[in-house]
Amino acid sequence: MPDLSFVQHGVHRRLLAEEVARALEAGALGLMLCGSVARGTARPTSDLDLRLYWPEARPFEAEEHGGILIERRGHTLTRGREQVEAGRAELYAWVEGRLLHDPSGELARLQREAEERLAAYRTPPEERHALRYWLSTVLYKLEGASQEQMAFLVHTNTWKLAEALCAVNDCPIPPATLLWETLPGLSWQPEGDWLCRLLLGEAEVRQATFGEVAAWLLCRL
């Protein structure tokens, strides 16, 4: 049984112990825990995100135990290598993952490769160009727009703003569930509490902040 002392909440430790025992009994080739429980940022009600590796792929499973959602993704080791080689958002799951069963050492090798690929990632020039065009177009549409139109444009393009921020930091955009934890830690970003103003400010504050951050990004893409 692997050491589960890193798991913050007892309910998750108990369920993980059961999942590991079940996987071992069924002959799994590997088991990796992903998501907030692996990162140490989970709430007591957070779900368990498990990747199990088998000789042949298995269907996705989701079931609830004691109010906790358990998601099981059944992959082959070959599929795991394909995910790492594909790079981008998939790399985050591998880098953050906790290996709970890896008798062959293949998952550990893939994890090291994912870490190297993520560290070496550079935003492609064509992606930078596309983001510059997108943000420039949005700023143009904001000029002279009504309050309702401005609010709509800001709401629907905030994700693109996050993509651009990741791009100037030379990191792929992470999955939505990880983005909130990623943005504050990026080394290159506008000064001040721009994220709070963008998400929680009054309508005029959100719109002004969007314009400021977009202009900051356009100078660096």
Secondary structure as GFF3:
##gff-version 3
##sequence-region A 1 221
A	DSSP	alpha_helix	10	26	.	.	.	ID=ss1
A	DSSP	beta_strand	30	34	.	.	.	ID=ss2
A	DSSP	alpha_helix	35	39	.	.	.	ID=ss3
A	DSSP	beta_strand	48	53	.	.	.	ID=ss4
A	DSSP	beta_strand	58	65	.	.	.	ID=ss5
A	DSSP	beta_strand	68	75	.	.	.	ID=ss6
A	DSSP	alpha_helix	77	86	.	.	.	ID=ss7
A	DSSP	alpha_helix	90	96	.	.	.	ID=ss8
A	DSSP	beta_strand	98	101	.	.	.	ID=ss9
A	DSSP	alpha_helix	106	120	.	.	.	ID=ss10
A	DSSP	alpha_helix	125	142	.	.	.	ID=ss11
A	DSSP	alpha_helix	147	168	.	.	.	ID=ss12
A	DSSP	alpha_helix	176	182	.	.	.	ID=ss13
A	DSSP	three_ten_helix	183	185	.	.	.	ID=ss14
A	DSSP	alpha_helix	194	200	.	.	.	ID=ss15
A	DSSP	alpha_helix	203	218	.	.	.	ID=ss16
###
